[in-house]
Structures are given as structure tokens and as C-alpha cells.
């Protein structure tokens, strides 16, 4: 269908819900979920939060290393030595090094929020990791309980199955019982029984 068809709104267009004609309220707009939101115009500069977060993490990671301390110490030493020992016309920051203090304060004022942002991102990752670990532990506990019940059912089922040792013991008891009966009740003498001739003698 063409773009002029009233049944198919343009991409980014919002579907409007009209209030009944008797009502005096202004029409409300309902955002459709199958269409992307229209980009709002703002006077603030736009940036990618994910890219900025990664930059803050790299910066915070660098600020927490010995390399940063060494470079910072070298810069401060060179700055002070240059503005003390250099000729008068080449010194750009005379004692008491106000410009150096300003630069260090500026660096600290930017470093603190970047470190906090990196910590917040790490806390979010830790929260997600802990949630996943908790769900994994719940699944492991459920699986363990299921396996325990299955093993208990198998043991109960095996308790009712005739094993080889049980059959052997039953046969031995039966043979012993037959031997005891033969000792108590000897076989009767008869014409077909060889023991009858011995009894006649």
C-alpha cells in the first residue's frame, strides 16, 4: 500500500487517540510499539553513553596505575624546574606556580567524576553478574533436589528387585530345609526303592 494510505501511518508518526466529541479534553497521543520513536530535538550536545562510559573506564584504569604517577611527577618536576631555572622571558608560570595549581585542580575535578562513573558501571555489571549467579545457583539447587529424589526413587525400586545374592540365599535356605525334612522323614521302603531290600534283610 502506498504511503498516502490512511491505514498505514508513516514511520515515526504517532497514532492519535481522539477523545469523544462531547469531552473537552485535548487529544492524547499514544506511542506505537511497532514504530521507532521520533528523535526529539534538544539544545544539548548528543553523545553515545556507552562510548563515553568505556572512555571513563579506560581513563580511571590509567589513573590508578603507577605509570600515571610517574608521568605526573615528571611533568610537575619539569614544570617547576623550567619556571625556576629558565631565563626570565621564557618562564610561562612564575612562582608560586598559579597556572600549575590550576591545571592540577582541573585534572582532579575531571578525574573524580570519571572514576565515579567507572565505579557505577562496574557496580551495574556486578549487580547483573550477581543476579545471574543467583539464578544459576537456584537452578543448580533445583537440579540437585531433582537428582536426589530420582536417586531415592531408584534405591527404593532396587530394594524390591530380586538380586543374585538374594536368590542364592533363598535357594540355600530351600536346600537346607529339604535336607532337614529328609533327615526327619526318611523315604519309605518300596519295591522300586533300593532301600527296601536292606530293610528286609
Buried (B, 14 or more C-beta within 10 A) or exposed (E): EEEEEEEEBEEEEEEEEEEEEEEEEEEEEEEEEEBEEEEEEEEEEEEEEEEEBEBBBEBBEEBEEEEBEEEEEEEBEEBBEEBEEEEEEEEEBEEEBEEBEEBBEEEEEEBEEBBEBBEEBEEEEEEEEEEEEEEEEEEEEEEEEEEEEEEEEEEEEEEEEEEEEEEEEEEEEEEEEEEEEEEEEEEEBEEEEEEBEEEEE
